[in-house]
Amino acid sequence: MKFWKLHGIGNDFIAIDQRFNNNDLKYYSDLAKKVCHRRFSVGADGLLIVKKSDKADIKMLYYNSDGSIASMCGNGLRCFVKFVYDNNIVDKNDFYVETLDGIKNIKINLKNNKIETIKVNMGNGKFSCKDIPVISNKPIFIKEILNFDEKKFEISSMLMGVPHTVIFVDDISLCEIKKYGNLIEKHNIFPEGTNVNFVKIQDKNNIFVDTWERGCGYTLGCGTGMTASAIISNYLGKTDKNVNVTSQGGSVKIDIEEDFVYMTGPSIKICEGLLEV
């Protein structure tokens, strides 16, 4: 099976073209667990699958490394776009991708006929506890306290294609991110789990985000998480509507407009080859 490996700000993916195969969802779940393993295969945070669409120019399916399917992945979508564009599967630089989170408009920014950045319409997210989902008697889940024996966190949650929880910190160690990210992801108030974003506000136009991803663990960058972090930071008055969001793997630009939120960032091809499956 032919594949490309790509990354978006350190968030890495395996991409395969499955337009002409009719494998079921369990096949792709098992495949993701196999090929994303970093010891026994190529290794990646997730698997991107290209499918035909009768609603848009092309369809993306995304699986986390643990085999769970996700509605959306921001960095993954940019890598998906580079894969389909560079392989002439889609031959225009303004097009639409069907995802499980709806249809996303894509604009490719070229330099010397090569992709420099990709701009994605990320939608606008949802704050309703029912949509996230989170178990609460309140309509939205903003600035709520989550207690652990030795530590408490003020958390705010929203749906950005997938559930996201934002925690503002002055400083936090990688050890704490892994410990509490895992605990919060699986906390019983989140029936479908949650991604966890630890956010440092640098100024009105710059934030830094460390993300613990549901079904994946600590990653160098998470596009939906960086988007959710920018939205909640702006909602709470901590930042402006145009924000540079940086993670350990790199930076993206988030622009909050009246109806939609846009993410602009790079996508890099690492290698290509044949998978033994």
N, C-alpha and C positions, 0 to 999 in steps of 0.2 A: 504494500500500500504506500503510495507516494505521500510525503508530508513536507510541510515547512514548519520550522520553529521560529517564532517571532517573539518580540517583547515590546511592551509599552511601559516605559519608565520602570523597567525591572520586573514587571508582572509578565511572566512568560507563558507561552501557549504553543500547543501543537495544532496545526490547521490541516484539515483534509477535505477533499472534494468528494461529496457523496450525492451529487445531483442525480446520478443514474443508478443508485442502489436503494433498495427498499428495506433496509435493516430496521428492526424494531428498537424501541427506546432502551430496552434492557441490554441489547447488544452494545449500544453506544455507552451506556453506563459502565458495563464491564470493560469495554475498550478504554475508557478514560482512566479507570483505576489501574489498568495494565500499563498503558503507554506513558502516563504521567509519573510513574514511580521513578524516583531519582537514583535508584540503585540497579534496578533490573530492566530499565528501558531508557528512552530519551530523557524523560523527566520534564515536568512543567506544572504550573499552577492550575491549568485547565485545558480542555479539549474544545476546539472550534470546528463545527461541522457545517459545510456548505450544502444547502438544499435549494431546490427550485421553489419558487413562490408564485401563487396566483393572485397575490395582493400587492406585491412590490417587485422591485427588480431582482431581488435575491433574498434568501432566508438564512438566518443564523440560528443554529442550536448550540448551546453552551453547557458543558459539563464541568463541574469542579473535579479536582484530583481525587476526591473520595467517591466519585461516581454519581453524586447528586446533580440533578439538573437545576439550572438557575435561569430565571426569567431574563436577566440582563447582566452584562459585564461591560463597563465602560472602556477599560483598556483593551479588553478582548475584542470589543466591536471595532476599535481602530485597527487592531491587528488583522481582524477578519477583512476589513475594507482593503488593507494593503494586499492581502492574499488574493482577493477576487479581482482587484484592479490590475495588479502586476501580472496575473495569469490570464488576463483578457477574458475573464468570466463576465465581468461588467466593464464596458468600454467607454464610460463617461465619468466625469469627475463631480457630478451633482446627481445623486440618485437616492433610492430608498431601500432600506433593509428591513425585512420583517423579522421581529424577535418575539419572544413570548411576552414581552412587556409592550408590545405594540410596534408600529412602524416608525422607524427612525430615519430622519433626513440626514444625508451625509454630504459634506462639501470638502473636496480634496484641494489642498493648496499645493501647487506644483512649483518647483524651482529647477530650471534646466531639464524640464520634462520628467522629473522625478518627484515623488511625494516628499514634501517637506513637513507639512502638518496635516492633520485631519480634524475637521470641525464636526461635532455630533450634536444634534438636537436631542437632549437628554429627557425631554418632557418637562414636567414641573414638580413631580413628586407628590406625595400625599402625607398629611399629618394625622389623619384619623386613626385612632387606636384600633378600630375594626380592620382598617386596610393594612396596617403594618405587618401582622397583628401583634398587639400587646394586651395582656389582661389588665384592665383598669376600668374604674367607674367614671373616669374623666374622658372628655371628648378627644383631647390630644395629650400626648405624653412629653411634656417639656419641663425641664428643670425639676425632675423627680429624683428622690433619694433612693439609692440601692445600697443596702448595708451588708457587709461581710463582717466576720468576727473582729478582724483587725483593721478594717478600712471601710470607708463609705465613699460613694461616688454620686455626684449630681449628674444625671443622665438625661438626654433628650433624644427622642427616636422619631423616625419617619420612614416611609417607604420610598425608595428611589430605585424602582424596578425590583429590588430585593430589600429586606428589612435592614435598616442602619441605625445604630446608636452612637451618639456623639458625646464625648466626655472632654471638657476643657481642662488642661493641665498646665502647670508651670514647668514641670520636669517629671519624667517617668523613665524608669530603666526598661531595657528590653526584657529582662526577667519578669518584671511586673506586667508588661504588656502581654506576654505569653500566659502568665498565670491568670490575671483577671480578665483578659480577653476571652480565654477559654471558659471561665466561670460565667461571665455575662452572656456569651453566645448561647450557652445551654441553660440559662436561668429559666425557671418554670413560668415566669411571666411572659416569656416569648415562646408561644406554642410551636412556631416554625423556626426558632432560633433567630439570631441576629448577627450581623457584622458589627464590629466594635471599632470606633475611630477615636484615637486619642489626639486631641487638637491643641496646638500651641499657637496662640495669636501673636504675631510679630508686629503688625501694624494694621491699619484699616484696609490695606490692599495685599497683604501677604500672610499666609498661615502655613503651618507645617503639620502634616498628618501622618501618624503611624496607624496602620490598620491590621486588625486581626479579622481574617475573613472566615465567615461561616462555611464549613465544609472544606477548608483549605489550610487555615492556620495563618501565621504571620507572613505577610507578603511585603515586597518592597514598594508596592503601589497598588491602589484600588481606585479605578475611575469613578464608580458609583459612590464609593466612600468619600472621595475627595469632593465630589459634587454635593453630596448630602452635608458634608462638613461646611462647605461654603454657604449653602442655603440656610442651615441652622445658625451659623455665625452671623449672617446678615439679618435673619429673623430676630435675633436677640440684640441687634444693634452693635455688634462687635466689629463688623467689617462693612465695607461698601459693597455695591452690586457687582463690581469687577475685581476679581481676586486671583492672584497667582497662588496656586496651591502646590506645595512641594512635599514630596515623600522621600524616603531613603533612595528611591530609584530615579527621581527626576521631578520635573514640574509640568503642570498643565495650567491652562487659563480657563477660569470659569466666569461666564458672563450671565448675570441674572437679568432677564428682560421681563416685560409685563406678562407674557403668556408662557414663555418657555425659558429653560436654562440650557446654555450651550457650553460644551467642553471642547477645547482645542489643544491638541498635543501630538507628539510624534508616534511613529510605529516603525520598528526596526526588524529587518529579517536577520536571523542568526545563522541558519543553515537550512539545507533541504536534503532529503534522502528517501530511503525505503524502510518502512516499518515491517518487521517480522511479526505477523499477528496470526 
